Amino acid sequence: MRIRRRKNQYIFAPERPGGRRRGILRWLGVLLLLASAATVTLNFVMTHQVVFAREKMTVQNLPEELENWTILHFSDLHGRELGDKQAAVASAISGQAYSCVVFTGDMIGEKGDIQPFLDLVALLPAGTPKLYIPGDSDPDILDASAHGSLSVYADWAVSLQDAGVTLVDEPIRFTRGKSSIYFIPEYLYSLDIDGMESAYRDQLAILAAKDALTFDEAAYKRVAEYQVERIGRIREVKKTISAKDIQVALTHTPLTRDYVSTMLQWKGKEEVFSLRHASLVLAGHYCGGQWRLPGKGAIYVPEYGWFPEDRLIQGLDYLSGLPQYISPGLGASDYYPWQRGRVFNSPVVTLITLTARIV
């Protein structure tokens, strides 16, 4: 008896229910994985390669001798190492020339780690002036308690000085020919130096009346004496600075429109040592918003809310005619409590060129 072979009824049968859906989901999963990998890679590249930016700044009545004065501007390192011994920074600034270097604060790590900052300083020419003002997360420069030396400065600050960095707590002057440019901590424009001097002299008088000083009191006395001497130097600059001199104001936290407007009204036109006569403000603080969306800008900044205008947190803006450049910075700040690290936000170092020409 012949047994008839049964035809396979599934050879040309439609797919089983759910087969196509599982295939689509698998492909979507693969695409999502690839997109995630590409996003992570792009973010890693962006946040580990330092961008070298250029800004030309028109300064009215800039003396010819100061034409093309260049400032290499760093800010907000926050103790970050960008490659071995700051190799990414070295690559970005390689071959560049500049008249001076300015660090506008928050360069020290969260735990007081100064080595990444020293590694950055080591990249810069020894003979080039390097100016540093502290940020709101940096340790105090002055140490009024007994410590390992007789210096009024904290040990970490002494390390910076030994590396050739000037700690700017008074106006710093440079000259070319007969022309001068001053770099001035912005807060000095509104500081009551007479009241400050009086307070320190009163404290020195109290200490002088004691038969003996503790180690901490002796350290505080040195700081108070230093402050009185510093106030004397500031007072002398206020007397001698000329309207023809160029003033560059340094601040860590950027100035606001309301603040600048108030300062311009408060100080008379005849007072030369004032924000009214500043040619430029250099600032940092915001780290470019820390987390950014490509093509959109910063996602959230505590002070300004969601998707703030870039002019408020980075780059060049004009406040009542006063140009202010805010560095996008190099590291990431605790100012953003839930935004850890930089996202789609390249670290930036900027070369600013001063010119009398209209740019």
ROVEXMI-137621 format. One record per residue (C-alpha): residue in three letters; residue number from 1; x, z, y. Coordinates in steps of 0.05 Angstrom, whole numbers, plus 32768, in hexadecimal, padded with zeros to 4 digits. Layout:
N
<rec residu="Ala" num="NUM" X="X" Z="Z" Y="Y"/>
...
END
This chain:
359
<rec residu="Met" num="1" X="8000" Z="8000" Y="8000"/>
<rec residu="Arg" num="2" X="801C" Z="7FED" Y="8043"/>
<rec residu="Ile" num="3" X="8021" Z="8022" Y="8078"/>
<rec residu="Arg" num="4" X="8017" Z="8006" Y="80BD"/>
<rec residu="Arg" num="5" X="8048" Z="8020" Y="80F1"/>
<rec residu="Arg" num="6" X="8023" Z="8041" Y="8129"/>
<rec residu="Lys" num="7" X="8030" Z="8022" Y="816D"/>
<rec residu="Asn" num="8" X="8050" Z="8051" Y="81A0"/>
<rec residu="Gln" num="9" X="8018" Z="805A" Y="81D1"/>
<rec residu="Tyr" num="10" X="8046" Z="807A" Y="8206"/>
<rec residu="Ile" num="11" X="8078" Z="8042" Y="8211"/>
<rec residu="Phe" num="12" X="8051" Z="8023" Y="8249"/>
<rec residu="Ala" num="13" X="8028" Z="8060" Y="825A"/>
<rec residu="Pro" num="14" X="8026" Z="807B" Y="82A1"/>
<rec residu="Glu" num="15" X="8054" Z="80B6" Y="82B4"/>
<rec residu="Arg" num="16" X="803D" Z="80FA" Y="829F"/>
<rec residu="Pro" num="17" X="8019" Z="8121" Y="82D5"/>
<rec residu="Gly" num="18" X="804A" Z="8145" Y="8303"/>
<rec residu="Gly" num="19" X="8087" Z="811C" Y="82EF"/>
<rec residu="Arg" num="20" X="808A" Z="80F3" Y="832F"/>
<rec residu="Arg" num="21" X="807F" Z="8132" Y="8359"/>
<rec residu="Arg" num="22" X="80B8" Z="8156" Y="8337"/>
<rec residu="Gly" num="23" X="80E5" Z="811A" Y="8343"/>
<rec residu="Ile" num="24" X="80D4" Z="8118" Y="838D"/>
<rec residu="Leu" num="25" X="80E1" Z="8163" Y="8393"/>
<rec residu="Arg" num="26" X="8124" Z="815B" Y="8371"/>
<rec residu="Trp" num="27" X="8138" Z="8124" Y="83A2"/>
<rec residu="Leu" num="28" X="811F" Z="814E" Y="83DD"/>
<rec residu="Gly" num="29" X="8149" Z="8188" Y="83C4"/>
<rec residu="Val" num="30" X="8186" Z="815B" Y="83BF"/>
<rec residu="Leu" num="31" X="817B" Z="8140" Y="8405"/>
<rec residu="Leu" num="32" X="8170" Z="8186" Y="8421"/>
<rec residu="Leu" num="33" X="81B0" Z="819E" Y="8400"/>
<rec residu="Leu" num="34" X="81D7" Z="8163" Y="841C"/>
<rec residu="Ala" num="35" X="81B9" Z="816E" Y="8461"/>
<rec residu="Ser" num="36" X="81CB" Z="81B8" Y="845E"/>
<rec residu="Ala" num="37" X="8212" Z="81A8" Y="8449"/>
<rec residu="Ala" num="38" X="8219" Z="8175" Y="8481"/>
<rec residu="Thr" num="39" X="81FD" Z="81A7" Y="84B4"/>
<rec residu="Val" num="40" X="822D" Z="81DE" Y="849E"/>
<rec residu="Thr" num="41" X="8267" Z="81AD" Y="849F"/>
<rec residu="Leu" num="42" X="8256" Z="8193" Y="84E4"/>
<rec residu="Asn" num="43" X="824E" Z="81DA" Y="8500"/>
<rec residu="Phe" num="44" X="8290" Z="81EF" Y="84E1"/>
<rec residu="Val" num="45" X="82B4" Z="81B3" Y="8500"/>
<rec residu="Met" num="46" X="8294" Z="81BE" Y="8544"/>
<rec residu="Thr" num="47" X="82A2" Z="8209" Y="8547"/>
<rec residu="His" num="48" X="82EA" Z="8204" Y="852E"/>
<rec residu="Gln" num="49" X="8303" Z="81CB" Y="855A"/>
<rec residu="Val" num="50" X="8312" Z="81DE" Y="85A2"/>
<rec residu="Val" num="51" X="82F8" Z="81AE" Y="85D6"/>
<rec residu="Phe" num="52" X="8324" Z="819F" Y="8612"/>
<rec residu="Ala" num="53" X="82F7" Z="8195" Y="864F"/>
<rec residu="Arg" num="54" X="830A" Z="817D" Y="8694"/>
<rec residu="Glu" num="55" X="82E9" Z="818E" Y="86D7"/>
<rec residu="Lys" num="56" X="82FC" Z="8173" Y="871B"/>
<rec residu="Met" num="57" X="82E7" Z="81A0" Y="8754"/>
<rec residu="Thr" num="58" X="82E1" Z="8189" Y="879C"/>
<rec residu="Val" num="59" X="82FB" Z="81BE" Y="87CC"/>
<rec residu="Gln" num="60" X="82EE" Z="81B2" Y="8815"/>
<rec residu="Asn" num="61" X="832C" Z="81B9" Y="8841"/>
<rec residu="Leu" num="62" X="8359" Z="81BF" Y="8805"/>
<rec residu="Pro" num="63" X="83A1" Z="81BD" Y="881F"/>
<rec residu="Glu" num="64" X="83C7" Z="8180" Y="8809"/>
<rec residu="Glu" num="65" X="83FC" Z="81AC" Y="87E9"/>
<rec residu="Leu" num="66" X="83C6" Z="81C9" Y="87BA"/>
<rec residu="Glu" num="67" X="83A9" Z="8185" Y="87A8"/>
<rec residu="Asn" num="68" X="83A1" Z="8180" Y="875C"/>
<rec residu="Trp" num="69" X="83AD" Z="81CA" Y="8751"/>
<rec residu="Thr" num="70" X="8397" Z="81D4" Y="8708"/>
<rec residu="Ile" num="71" X="837A" Z="8211" Y="86E6"/>
<rec residu="Leu" num="72" X="8377" Z="8217" Y="869A"/>
<rec residu="His" num="73" X="8339" Z="8241" Y="868F"/>
<rec residu="Phe" num="74" X="832D" Z="826C" Y="8650"/>
<rec residu="Ser" num="75" X="82F6" Z="829E" Y="8643"/>
<rec residu="Asp" num="76" X="82D4" Z="82C7" Y="860D"/>
<rec residu="Leu" num="77" X="8304" Z="82C2" Y="85D4"/>
<rec residu="His" num="78" X="82E9" Z="8304" Y="85B7"/>
<rec residu="Gly" num="79" X="8325" Z="830C" Y="858B"/>
<rec residu="Arg" num="80" X="8319" Z="82CB" Y="8565"/>
<rec residu="Glu" num="81" X="8351" Z="82A5" Y="8542"/>
<rec residu="Leu" num="82" X="8345" Z="825A" Y="8547"/>
<rec residu="Gly" num="83" X="8375" Z="8245" Y="8510"/>
<rec residu="Asp" num="84" X="83B7" Z="8265" Y="84FF"/>
<rec residu="Lys" num="85" X="83D6" Z="8281" Y="853F"/>
<rec residu="Gln" num="86" X="839E" Z="825D" Y="8567"/>
<rec residu="Ala" num="87" X="83B2" Z="8219" Y="854C"/>
<rec residu="Ala" num="88" X="8370" Z="81F9" Y="8563"/>
<rec residu="Val" num="89" X="837D" Z="8210" Y="85AA"/>
<rec residu="Ala" num="90" X="83C4" Z="81F6" Y="85A7"/>
<rec residu="Ser" num="91" X="83AA" Z="81B2" Y="8591"/>
<rec residu="Ala" num="92" X="8378" Z="81B0" Y="85C9"/>
<rec residu="Ile" num="93" X="83A8" Z="81C0" Y="8602"/>
<rec residu="Ser" num="94" X="83E5" Z="819B" Y="85E6"/>
<rec residu="Gly" num="95" X="8408" Z="8172" Y="861A"/>
<rec residu="Gln" num="96" X="83DF" Z="818C" Y="8655"/>
<rec residu="Ala" num="97" X="83FD" Z="81A6" Y="8696"/>
<rec residu="Tyr" num="98" X="83DD" Z="81DA" Y="86C2"/>
<rec residu="Ser" num="99" X="83EF" Z="8203" Y="86FF"/>
<rec residu="Cys" num="100" X="83D3" Z="8245" Y="86E4"/>
<rec residu="Val" num="101" X="83A9" Z="8263" Y="86AD"/>
<rec residu="Val" num="102" X="836B" Z="828E" Y="86B6"/>
<rec residu="Phe" num="103" X="8349" Z="82BA" Y="8681"/>
<rec residu="Thr" num="104" X="8305" Z="82D1" Y="8698"/>
<rec residu="Gly" num="105" X="82FB" Z="830B" Y="8668"/>
<rec residu="Asp" num="106" X="82E1" Z="8320" Y="8623"/>
<rec residu="Met" num="107" X="8321" Z="8308" Y="8602"/>
<rec residu="Ile" num="108" X="832C" Z="8346" Y="85D7"/>
<rec residu="Gly" num="109" X="830D" Z="8350" Y="8592"/>
<rec residu="Glu" num="110" X="82D4" Z="8381" Y="8584"/>
<rec residu="Lys" num="111" X="8304" Z="83B4" Y="8567"/>
<rec residu="Gly" num="112" X="8337" Z="83AD" Y="859E"/>
<rec residu="Asp" num="113" X="835F" Z="8378" Y="8578"/>
<rec residu="Ile" num="114" X="838D" Z="8358" Y="85AC"/>
<rec residu="Gln" num="115" X="83B7" Z="832D" Y="857D"/>
<rec residu="Pro" num="116" X="838C" Z="82EE" Y="8581"/>
<rec residu="Phe" num="117" X="8390" Z="82F1" Y="85CD"/>
<rec residu="Leu" num="118" X="83DC" Z="82FA" Y="85C9"/>
<rec residu="Asp" num="119" X="83E0" Z="82BF" Y="8599"/>
<rec residu="Leu" num="120" X="83BB" Z="8294" Y="85CD"/>
<rec residu="Val" num="121" X="83E8" Z="82AC" Y="8605"/>
<rec residu="Ala" num="122" X="8425" Z="8299" Y="85DB"/>
<rec residu="Leu" num="123" X="840F" Z="8250" Y="85DD"/>
<rec residu="Leu" num="124" X="8415" Z="824D" Y="8629"/>
<rec residu="Pro" num="125" X="8455" Z="823E" Y="8650"/>
<rec residu="Ala" num="126" X="847B" Z="827D" Y="8662"/>
<rec residu="Gly" num="127" X="8483" Z="826A" Y="86AB"/>
<rec residu="Thr" num="128" X="843A" Z="8259" Y="86B8"/>
<rec residu="Pro" num="129" X="8412" Z="8291" Y="86DA"/>
<rec residu="Lys" num="130" X="83DD" Z="82B0" Y="86AD"/>
<rec residu="Leu" num="131" X="83A5" Z="82D8" Y="86CC"/>
<rec residu="Tyr" num="132" X="8375" Z="8305" Y="86A7"/>
<rec residu="Ile" num="133" X="8337" Z="832B" Y="86BC"/>
<rec residu="Pro" num="134" X="8313" Z="8357" Y="8689"/>
<rec residu="Gly" num="135" X="82CD" Z="8349" Y="866E"/>
<rec residu="Asp" num="136" X="8295" Z="8379" Y="8660"/>
<rec residu="Ser" num="137" X="82A9" Z="8381" Y="8617"/>
<rec residu="Asp" num="138" X="82F4" Z="8388" Y="8624"/>
<rec residu="Pro" num="139" X="8314" Z="83CE" Y="8623"/>
<rec residu="Asp" num="140" X="8326" Z="83EF" Y="8665"/>
<rec residu="Ile" num="141" X="8367" Z="83D5" Y="8682"/>
<rec residu="Leu" num="142" X="837B" Z="8418" Y="86A1"/>
<rec residu="Asp" num="143" X="8383" Z="8456" Y="8675"/>
<rec residu="Ala" num="144" X="8379" Z="8497" Y="869B"/>
<rec residu="Ser" num="145" X="8386" Z="84C1" Y="865D"/>
<rec residu="Ala" num="146" X="83C9" Z="84D6" Y="8640"/>
<rec residu="His" num="147" X="83E3" Z="849D" Y="8614"/>
<rec residu="Gly" num="148" X="8423" Z="8481" Y="85F8"/>
<rec residu="Ser" num="149" X="8444" Z="846F" Y="863A"/>
<rec residu="Leu" num="150" X="8448" Z="8481" Y="8684"/>
<rec residu="Ser" num="151" X="8425" Z="843F" Y="8697"/>
<rec residu="Val" num="152" X="83E1" Z="8442" Y="86B8"/>
<rec residu="Tyr" num="153" X="83CD" Z="8409" Y="868B"/>
<rec residu="Ala" num="154" X="83B0" Z="840F" Y="8645"/>
<rec residu="Asp" num="155" X="83E1" Z="83FD" Y="860D"/>
<rec residu="Trp" num="156" X="83BD" Z="83BB" Y="85FD"/>
<rec residu="Ala" num="157" X="83C1" Z="83A8" Y="8647"/>
<rec residu="Val" num="158" X="840C" Z="83B6" Y="8648"/>
<rec residu="Ser" num="159" X="8413" Z="8387" Y="860C"/>
<rec residu="Leu" num="160" X="83F2" Z="8350" Y="8636"/>
<rec residu="Gln" num="161" X="8420" Z="835E" Y="8670"/>
<rec residu="Asp" num="162" X="845C" Z="835A" Y="8642"/>
<rec residu="Ala" num="163" X="8442" Z="8315" Y="862C"/>
<rec residu="Gly" num="164" X="8442" Z="82FD" Y="8674"/>
<rec residu="Val" num="165" X="83F9" Z="8308" Y="8686"/>
<rec residu="Thr" num="166" X="83E5" Z="8322" Y="86CB"/>
<rec residu="Leu" num="167" X="83AC" Z="8355" Y="86C9"/>
<rec residu="Val" num="168" X="8384" Z="8341" Y="8707"/>
<rec residu="Asp" num="169" X="8367" Z="837E" Y="872B"/>
<rec residu="Glu" num="170" X="837C" Z="8367" Y="8770"/>
<rec residu="Pro" num="171" X="8385" Z="8323" Y="8793"/>
<rec residu="Ile" num="172" X="83BC" Z="82F8" Y="8775"/>
<rec residu="Arg" num="173" X="83DD" Z="82C6" Y="87A3"/>
<rec residu="Phe" num="174" X="8402" Z="8286" Y="8793"/>
<rec residu="Thr" num="175" X="8422" Z="8258" Y="87C7"/>
<rec residu="Arg" num="176" X="8436" Z="820F" Y="87CB"/>
<rec residu="Gly" num="177" X="845D" Z="8200" Y="880A"/>
<rec residu="Lys" num="178" X="8436" Z="8222" Y="8842"/>
<rec residu="Ser" num="179" X="83F3" Z="8223" Y="881C"/>
<rec residu="Ser" num="180" X="83D7" Z="825D" Y="87F4"/>
<rec residu="Ile" num="181" X="83A4" Z="8265" Y="87BD"/>
<rec residu="Tyr" num="182" X="8388" Z="82A9" Y="87AB"/>
<rec residu="Phe" num="183" X="8368" Z="82BE" Y="8769"/>
<rec residu="Ile" num="184" X="833A" Z="82F9" Y="8778"/>
<rec residu="Pro" num="185" X="830F" Z="8326" Y="874B"/>
<rec residu="Glu" num="186" X="82CA" Z="8316" Y="8767"/>
<rec residu="Tyr" num="187" X="82B4" Z="835F" Y="8769"/>
<rec residu="Leu" num="188" X="82E9" Z="836D" Y="879F"/>
<rec residu="Tyr" num="189" X="82BE" Z="8347" Y="87D2"/>
<rec residu="Ser" num="190" X="828A" Z="837E" Y="87CF"/>
<rec residu="Leu" num="191" X="82B6" Z="83BA" Y="87BF"/>
<rec residu="Asp" num="192" X="82B5" Z="83F5" Y="87EF"/>
<rec residu="Ile" num="193" X="8300" Z="83FF" Y="87EF"/>
<rec residu="Asp" num="194" X="82FE" Z="8434" Y="8825"/>
<rec residu="Gly" num="195" X="82CE" Z="845F" Y="87FD"/>
<rec residu="Met" num="196" X="82F5" Z="8452" Y="87BD"/>
<rec residu="Glu" num="197" X="8337" Z="8466" Y="87DD"/>
<rec residu="Ser" num="198" X="8318" Z="84A5" Y="87FA"/>
<rec residu="Ala" num="199" X="82FE" Z="84BA" Y="87B5"/>
<rec residu="Tyr" num="200" X="8342" Z="84B1" Y="8794"/>
<rec residu="Arg" num="201" X="8366" Z="84D6" Y="87CB"/>
<rec residu="Asp" num="202" X="8336" Z="8511" Y="87C4"/>
<rec residu="Gln" num="203" X="8344" Z="8513" Y="8779"/>
<rec residu="Leu" num="204" X="838F" Z="8510" Y="8785"/>
<rec residu="Ala" num="205" X="8389" Z="854A" Y="87B6"/>
<rec residu="Ile" num="206" X="8366" Z="8574" Y="8780"/>
<rec residu="Leu" num="207" X="839D" Z="8564" Y="874E"/>
<rec residu="Ala" num="208" X="83D4" Z="8573" Y="8780"/>
<rec residu="Ala" num="209" X="83B7" Z="85B9" Y="878A"/>
<rec residu="Lys" num="210" X="83C2" Z="85CA" Y="8741"/>
<rec residu="Asp" num="211" X="8400" Z="85F0" Y="872B"/>
<rec residu="Ala" num="212" X="8407" Z="85C4" Y="86EC"/>
<rec residu="Leu" num="213" X="83E4" Z="8588" Y="86CF"/>
<rec residu="Thr" num="214" X="83CF" Z="857A" Y="8688"/>
<rec residu="Phe" num="215" X="83E6" Z="8539" Y="8669"/>
<rec residu="Asp" num="216" X="83A2" Z="851A" Y="8675"/>
<rec residu="Glu" num="217" X="83A2" Z="8531" Y="86BE"/>
<rec residu="Ala" num="218" X="83E7" Z="8515" Y="86C8"/>
<rec residu="Ala" num="219" X="83D0" Z="84D2" Y="86AC"/>
<rec residu="Tyr" num="220" X="8393" Z="84D2" Y="86D9"/>
<rec residu="Lys" num="221" X="83BF" Z="84E2" Y="8715"/>
<rec residu="Arg" num="222" X="83E9" Z="84A4" Y="8706"/>
<rec residu="Val" num="223" X="83AA" Z="847A" Y="8704"/>
<rec residu="Ala" num="224" X="838F" Z="8497" Y="8745"/>
<rec residu="Glu" num="225" X="83D1" Z="848A" Y="8768"/>
<rec residu="Tyr" num="226" X="83D1" Z="8443" Y="874C"/>
<rec residu="Gln" num="227" X="838A" Z="8438" Y="8767"/>
<rec residu="Val" num="228" X="839D" Z="8450" Y="87AC"/>
<rec residu="Glu" num="229" X="83D9" Z="8420" Y="87AD"/>
<rec residu="Arg" num="230" X="83AD" Z="83E7" Y="8793"/>
<rec residu="Ile" num="231" X="837A" Z="83F3" Y="87CA"/>
<rec residu="Gly" num="232" X="83B3" Z="83F0" Y="87FD"/>
<rec residu="Arg" num="233" X="83C7" Z="83AB" Y="87E2"/>
<rec residu="Ile" num="234" X="837F" Z="8392" Y="87E3"/>
<rec residu="Arg" num="235" X="8377" Z="83AB" Y="882B"/>
<rec residu="Glu" num="236" X="83B6" Z="8385" Y="883F"/>
<rec residu="Val" num="237" X="839C" Z="8344" Y="8821"/>
<rec residu="Lys" num="238" X="835A" Z="834C" Y="8845"/>
<rec residu="Lys" num="239" X="8381" Z="8351" Y="8886"/>
<rec residu="Thr" num="240" X="83B0" Z="8317" Y="887B"/>
<rec residu="Ile" num="241" X="8388" Z="82E3" Y="8854"/>
<rec residu="Ser" num="242" X="837B" Z="82A4" Y="887D"/>
<rec residu="Ala" num="243" X="833E" Z="8277" Y="8880"/>
<rec residu="Lys" num="244" X="836D" Z="823F" Y="886B"/>
<rec residu="Asp" num="245" X="837E" Z="8262" Y="882A"/>
<rec residu="Ile" num="246" X="8359" Z="824F" Y="87EB"/>
<rec residu="Gln" num="247" X="8333" Z="8286" Y="87C7"/>
<rec residu="Val" num="248" X="831F" Z="8281" Y="877D"/>
<rec residu="Ala" num="249" X="82F1" Z="82BA" Y="8767"/>
<rec residu="Leu" num="250" X="82F7" Z="82D3" Y="8720"/>
<rec residu="Thr" num="251" X="82BE" Z="82F6" Y="86FB"/>
<rec residu="His" num="252" X="82AB" Z="82FF" Y="86B3"/>
<rec residu="Thr" num="253" X="8260" Z="8300" Y="86BC"/>
<rec residu="Pro" num="254" X="8248" Z="82C3" Y="86E3"/>
<rec residu="Leu" num="255" X="822B" Z="82CD" Y="8728"/>
<rec residu="Thr" num="256" X="81E1" Z="82BF" Y="8734"/>
<rec residu="Arg" num="257" X="81C0" Z="8299" Y="876D"/>
<rec residu="Asp" num="258" X="819F" Z="82D8" Y="8788"/>
<rec residu="Tyr" num="259" X="81E1" Z="82FE" Y="8788"/>
<rec residu="Val" num="260" X="8208" Z="82C7" Y="87AB"/>
<rec residu="Ser" num="261" X="81D1" Z="82BE" Y="87DF"/>
<rec residu="Thr" num="262" X="81D2" Z="8309" Y="87ED"/>
<rec residu="Met" num="263" X="821E" Z="830B" Y="87F2"/>
<rec residu="Leu" num="264" X="821E" Z="82D0" Y="8823"/>
<rec residu="Gln" num="265" X="81EC" Z="82F3" Y="8850"/>
<rec residu="Trp" num="266" X="820E" Z="8336" Y="884B"/>
<rec residu="Lys" num="267" X="8253" Z="831E" Y="8861"/>
<rec residu="Gly" num="268" X="825E" Z="8300" Y="88A5"/>
<rec residu="Lys" num="269" X="827D" Z="82BB" Y="88AE"/>
<rec residu="Glu" num="270" X="82B8" Z="82DA" Y="88D3"/>
<rec residu="Glu" num="271" X="82CE" Z="8303" Y="8896"/>
<rec residu="Val" num="272" X="8300" Z="82D7" Y="8870"/>
<rec residu="Phe" num="273" X="8306" Z="8304" Y="8833"/>
<rec residu="Ser" num="274" X="82C0" Z="82F5" Y="8818"/>
<rec residu="Leu" num="275" X="829A" Z="82CD" Y="87E5"/>
<rec residu="Arg" num="276" X="8285" Z="829F" Y="881E"/>
<rec residu="His" num="277" X="82CD" Z="8285" Y="8821"/>
<rec residu="Ala" num="278" X="82D6" Z="827E" Y="87D6"/>
<rec residu="Ser" num="279" X="82E1" Z="8236" Y="87BF"/>
<rec residu="Leu" num="280" X="82D0" Z="8242" Y="8776"/>
<rec residu="Val" num="281" X="82B7" Z="8278" Y="8746"/>
<rec residu="Leu" num="282" X="82D1" Z="827A" Y="86FE"/>
<rec residu="Ala" num="283" X="82A7" Z="82A0" Y="86CA"/>
<rec residu="Gly" num="284" X="8297" Z="82A6" Y="8680"/>
<rec residu="His" num="285" X="826C" Z="82D7" Y="8659"/>
<rec residu="Tyr" num="286" X="8235" Z="82AD" Y="8639"/>
<rec residu="Cys" num="287" X="825F" Z="8286" Y="8604"/>
<rec residu="Gly" num="288" X="8235" Z="8249" Y="8612"/>
<rec residu="Gly" num="289" X="81F7" Z="826B" Y="85F6"/>
<rec residu="Gln" num="290" X="821A" Z="8278" Y="85B3"/>
<rec residu="Trp" num="291" X="81E5" Z="8253" Y="8589"/>
<rec residu="Arg" num="292" X="81D5" Z="820D" Y="85A1"/>
<rec residu="Leu" num="293" X="81AB" Z="81D2" Y="8589"/>
<rec residu="Pro" num="294" X="81CE" Z="818E" Y="858F"/>
<rec residu="Gly" num="295" X="81B0" Z="8169" Y="85C9"/>
<rec residu="Lys" num="296" X="8185" Z="81A4" Y="85DE"/>
<rec residu="Gly" num="297" X="81B5" Z="81DB" Y="85F3"/>
<rec residu="Ala" num="298" X="81B4" Z="8226" Y="85EB"/>
<rec residu="Ile" num="299" X="817D" Z="8243" Y="85BF"/>
<rec residu="Tyr" num="300" X="8177" Z="8288" Y="85DD"/>
<rec residu="Val" num="301" X="819C" Z="82B2" Y="8611"/>
<rec residu="Pro" num="302" X="8184" Z="82FA" Y="8619"/>
<rec residu="Glu" num="303" X="8188" Z="82F7" Y="8665"/>
<rec residu="Tyr" num="304" X="8164" Z="82B5" Y="866C"/>
<rec residu="Gly" num="305" X="8138" Z="82AF" Y="862E"/>
<rec residu="Trp" num="306" X="812B" Z="8271" Y="8603"/>
<rec residu="Phe" num="307" X="814E" Z="822E" Y="8611"/>
<rec residu="Pro" num="308" X="816C" Z="823F" Y="8655"/>
<rec residu="Glu" num="309" X="818A" Z="820A" Y="8682"/>
<rec residu="Asp" num="310" X="81D3" Z="81FE" Y="8672"/>
<rec residu="Arg" num="311" X="81E7" Z="8206" Y="86BC"/>
<rec residu="Leu" num="312" X="81D5" Z="8250" Y="86B5"/>
<rec residu="Ile" num="313" X="8204" Z="825E" Y="867B"/>
<rec residu="Gln" num="314" X="823C" Z="822A" Y="867A"/>
<rec residu="Gly" num="315" X="825C" Z="81F3" Y="86A3"/>
<rec residu="Leu" num="316" X="825B" Z="81E6" Y="86ED"/>
<rec residu="Asp" num="317" X="8223" Z="81FB" Y="871C"/>
<rec residu="Tyr" num="318" X="821D" Z="8206" Y="8767"/>
<rec residu="Leu" num="319" X="8201" Z="8247" Y="8783"/>
<rec residu="Ser" num="320" X="81F0" Z="8240" Y="87CD"/>
<rec residu="Gly" num="321" X="8226" Z="820B" Y="87D0"/>
<rec residu="Leu" num="322" X="8259" Z="8236" Y="87AB"/>
<rec residu="Pro" num="323" X="8273" Z="8214" Y="876B"/>
<rec residu="Gln" num="324" X="8275" Z="8240" Y="872D"/>
<rec residu="Tyr" num="325" X="8292" Z="822A" Y="86EB"/>
<rec residu="Ile" num="326" X="827D" Z="8251" Y="86AE"/>
<rec residu="Ser" num="327" X="82AA" Z="8248" Y="8672"/>
<rec residu="Pro" num="328" X="8286" Z="823B" Y="862F"/>
<rec residu="Gly" num="329" X="82BB" Z="8268" Y="8610"/>
<rec residu="Leu" num="330" X="82DF" Z="826A" Y="85CE"/>
<rec residu="Gly" num="331" X="82C0" Z="82A0" Y="85A4"/>
<rec residu="Ala" num="332" X="827E" Z="82C3" Y="8596"/>
<rec residu="Ser" num="333" X="8261" Z="82FF" Y="85BB"/>
<rec residu="Asp" num="334" X="823A" Z="833D" Y="85A8"/>
<rec residu="Tyr" num="335" X="820F" Z="832D" Y="85E5"/>
<rec residu="Tyr" num="336" X="81E5" Z="8306" Y="85B3"/>
<rec residu="Pro" num="337" X="81D0" Z="833C" Y="8581"/>
<rec residu="Trp" num="338" X="81AF" Z="830F" Y="854D"/>
<rec residu="Gln" num="339" X="81D8" Z="82D0" Y="855A"/>
<rec residu="Arg" num="340" X="8219" Z="82DC" Y="8535"/>
<rec residu="Gly" num="341" X="8250" Z="82A9" Y="853E"/>
<rec residu="Arg" num="342" X="824C" Z="8266" Y="8561"/>
<rec residu="Val" num="343" X="821B" Z="8231" Y="8548"/>
<rec residu="Phe" num="344" X="8223" Z="81E9" Y="855D"/>
<rec residu="Asn" num="345" X="824C" Z="8204" Y="8597"/>
<rec residu="Ser" num="346" X="8293" Z="81EC" Y="859E"/>
<rec residu="Pro" num="347" X="82C7" Z="821B" Y="85BC"/>
<rec residu="Val" num="348" X="82DF" Z="8200" Y="85FE"/>
<rec residu="Val" num="349" X="831C" Z="8206" Y="862B"/>
<rec residu="Thr" num="350" X="8316" Z="81E6" Y="866F"/>
<rec residu="Leu" num="351" X="8349" Z="81C7" Y="869F"/>
<rec residu="Ile" num="352" X="832F" Z="81CC" Y="86E6"/>
<rec residu="Thr" num="353" X="8350" Z="81A2" Y="871B"/>
<rec residu="Leu" num="354" X="8347" Z="81B1" Y="8765"/>
<rec residu="Thr" num="355" X="8345" Z="8175" Y="8794"/>
<rec residu="Ala" num="356" X="8331" Z="8167" Y="87DC"/>
<rec residu="Arg" num="357" X="8313" Z="8125" Y="87C5"/>
<rec residu="Ile" num="358" X="82C8" Z="811D" Y="87B9"/>
<rec residu="Val" num="359" X="82BD" Z="811A" Y="876E"/>
END
